[in-house]
Amino acid sequence: MDPVGKKILIVDDEEDLCEILQYNLGNAGYITEVAHSAEEAMKRKLNEFDLILLDVMMGPMSGFKFADKLRNEMNINIPVIFLTAKETENDILTGFSLGADDYIPKPFSVNELTARVKAVLKRAKSEKPAPRLRFGELEVDTMRKRIIINDEKVELTKKEYEILMVFLENQGKVFSRDDLLSMVWGNDVVVTARTVDVNITRLRNKLGKFGSCLKNKTGYGYFFEF
């Protein structure tokens, strides 16, 4: 992944860490900007960035809250990597449920972070936009990564959207929890099968009458069928 021209927003209240990240990412060829709070970050033209490095433990608005606003209120799907000293299972699951593309616990090596930044940007580049897809009253706007039902926009997290696309592109095919974890979260991410169930439940609720199309085959996994 060529870093030339790629813009990264670093959002962290640790000024020393921001300087280190800005210096090293700059040396790697990235264009970087820094915001020392989520409130400051929200004043930036966020759509101009290719990736956000986001600290979780900030105040008064946490990184989790900022990510939630980013995905569900501002409808911005820029890749996000969480940087945090919090690494319990619940914290990690919260991060990924908010559409995080990666989750790096502190302290970390700059080389590791740079490698993960490169990997996330490479994955984002490979997601080629397709035309709008329509399934009766359910429409998928793949350019804006959103779902429209009966002309009403349905707010999905990044992971919920990706799960739905797996099913819509493979109608009738059964996917196990492990299949979905691998396809949506990737093999390098440590999350549990329960994460899939939580996202499926939320997705069903948000899809209204189409939620019943997302079915479970006992002992095998999930599938989507009109």
C-alpha positions in Angstrom: 0.0 0.0 0.0 1.6 3.2 -1.2 1.3 5.8 1.7 1.9 8.8 -0.6 -1.1 11.2 -0.3 -2.8 9.2 2.4 -4.1 11.4 5.2 -4.3 10.1 8.8 -6.0 11.9 11.7 -4.5 11.1 15.1 -7.0 11.7 17.9 -5.3 11.3 21.3 -5.0 13.5 24.4 -1.4 12.4 25.1 0.6 15.1 23.3 4.0 13.2 23.5 2.5 10.1 21.9 0.9 12.3 19.2 4.3 13.8 18.4 5.9 10.3 18.2 3.1 9.0 15.9 3.2 12.1 13.7 6.9 11.9 13.3 7.1 8.2 12.5 4.1 8.1 10.2 5.4 11.2 8.4 8.7 9.4 7.9 6.7 6.5 6.4 5.2 8.8 3.8 1.8 9.6 5.4 0.2 13.1 5.8 -0.8 13.5 9.4 -2.9 15.8 11.5 -3.5 15.8 15.3 -6.5 16.5 17.4 -6.1 16.3 21.2 -9.8 15.5 21.9 -12.8 14.1 20.1 -14.5 17.5 20.2 -11.5 19.0 18.4 -11.6 16.2 15.8 -15.2 16.8 15.0 -14.3 20.3 13.8 -12.1 18.9 11.1 -13.3 18.0 7.6 -13.3 14.3 8.4 -14.1 13.1 4.9 -10.7 14.3 3.8 -8.9 11.7 5.8 -8.2 8.1 4.8 -7.9 6.7 8.3 -8.3 7.8 12.0 -6.1 6.6 14.9 -8.4 7.1 17.8 -7.7 6.9 21.6 -10.5 5.4 23.7 -9.9 7.0 27.1 -10.4 10.7 26.4 -12.8 13.2 28.0 -15.4 14.5 28.1 -16.2 12.6 24.9 -14.6 9.2 24.7 -13.2 7.6 21.6 -16.1 5.1 21.7 -18.6 7.9 21.7 -16.8 9.7 18.9 -16.8 6.5 16.8 -20.5 6.0 17.4 -21.2 9.6 16.2 -18.9 9.1 13.2 -20.7 5.9 12.0 -24.3 6.4 13.1 -24.9 10.2 13.1 -22.4 11.6 10.6 -22.6 8.5 8.3 -18.8 8.6 7.8 -17.2 5.2 7.0 -13.5 6.2 7.3 -11.4 3.3 8.6 -10.8 3.6 12.4 -8.0 2.0 14.5 -8.6 2.3 18.3 -5.5 3.0 20.5 -6.1 2.2 24.1 -4.8 0.9 27.4 -8.2 -0.8 27.9 -8.0 -4.4 26.5 -10.6 -6.4 28.3 -12.8 -8.6 26.1 -15.8 -6.2 26.7 -13.8 -3.2 25.6 -12.5 -5.0 22.5 -16.0 -6.1 21.6 -17.4 -2.6 22.1 -14.7 -1.3 19.7 -15.5 -3.7 17.0 -19.3 -3.3 17.4 -18.8 0.4 16.7 -17.1 -0.5 13.4 -13.5 -0.4 14.3 -11.1 -1.8 11.7 -8.4 -2.7 14.3 -7.8 -2.4 18.0 -4.2 -1.8 19.3 -3.6 -2.0 23.0 -1.0 0.4 24.6 1.9 0.3 24.9 2.7 -0.7 21.3 5.7 -0.5 19.0 5.6 2.1 16.3 6.6 -0.5 13.7 3.6 -2.6 14.7 1.3 0.3 14.4 2.7 1.4 11.0 2.2 -2.2 9.7 -1.4 -2.3 10.9 -2.1 1.1 9.4 -0.8 -0.2 6.1 -2.9 -3.3 6.3 -6.1 -1.4 7.1 -5.6 1.0 4.3 -4.9 -1.8 1.9 -8.2 -3.5 2.9 -10.1 -0.3 2.5 -8.6 0.2 -1.0 -9.7 -3.3 -2.1 -13.3 -2.6 -1.3 -14.5 -1.7 -4.8 -17.8 0.2 -5.0 -20.6 -1.4 -7.0 -23.9 0.0 -8.3 -26.9 0.2 -6.2 -28.5 -3.2 -5.4 -32.2 -3.6 -4.9 -34.1 -6.5 -3.3 -37.7 -5.5 -3.5 -38.3 -2.6 -1.0 -34.7 -3.1 0.4 -32.1 -1.1 -1.4 -28.3 -1.1 -0.9 -26.4 2.1 -1.7 -22.9 0.6 -1.9 -21.3 4.0 -2.7 -22.4 5.5 0.7 -22.5 2.1 2.5 -26.1 2.4 3.6 -29.4 0.6 3.5 -32.7 2.1 2.4 -36.1 0.4 3.1 -39.3 1.9 1.8 -37.3 5.1 1.0 -36.2 5.4 4.6 -32.5 5.2 5.5 -31.6 2.5 8.0 -28.6 3.3 10.2 -26.2 0.3 10.4 -22.7 0.1 11.9 -19.9 -0.9 9.6 -19.9 -4.5 10.8 -23.7 -4.8 10.5 -23.5 -3.5 7.0 -20.7 -5.9 6.1 -22.6 -8.9 7.6 -25.7 -8.0 5.6 -23.7 -7.7 2.4 -22.3 -11.2 2.9 -25.8 -12.5 3.1 -27.3 -10.5 0.3 -24.5 -11.5 -2.1 -24.9 -15.2 -1.1 -28.6 -15.7 -0.6 -29.6 -19.1 0.8 -26.0 -20.0 1.7 -25.4 -20.9 5.3 -22.5 -19.3 7.1 -21.2 -20.5 10.5 -20.2 -18.0 13.1 -16.6 -18.8 12.4 -17.2 -18.1 8.7 -18.6 -14.7 9.5 -15.9 -13.9 12.0 -13.3 -14.6 9.3 -15.0 -12.8 6.5 -16.1 -9.7 8.4 -13.6 -9.3 11.3 -10.6 -11.1 9.7 -8.4 -13.8 11.1 -6.0 -11.4 12.8 -8.8 -10.1 15.2 -9.5 -11.7 18.5 -13.3 -11.7 19.0 -15.8 -14.4 20.1 -18.6 -16.2 18.3 -21.0 -14.3 20.7 -20.0 -11.1 18.8 -21.7 -12.5 15.7 -24.9 -13.3 17.6 -25.0 -9.8 19.0 -24.6 -8.2 15.6 -27.1 -10.5 14.0 -29.7 -9.7 16.6 -29.2 -5.9 16.2 -29.3 -6.3 12.4 -32.6 -8.2 12.5 -34.1 -5.4 14.7 -33.0 -2.7 12.3 -34.2 -4.4 9.2 -37.8 -4.4 10.3 -39.9 -6.9 8.3 -36.8 -8.0 6.4 -35.3 -9.1 9.8 -37.3 -12.4 9.4 -35.3 -13.1 6.2 -32.2 -13.5 8.3 -32.6 -17.0 9.6 -30.7 -19.5 11.7 -30.2 -23.1 10.7 -29.7 -24.9 14.1 -26.3 -26.4 14.4 -25.0 -24.8 11.2 -25.2 -21.0 11.2 -27.1 -18.2 9.6 -28.5 -17.5 6.1 -30.6 -14.9 4.3 -33.7 -15.8 2.3 -36.5 -13.7 0.9 
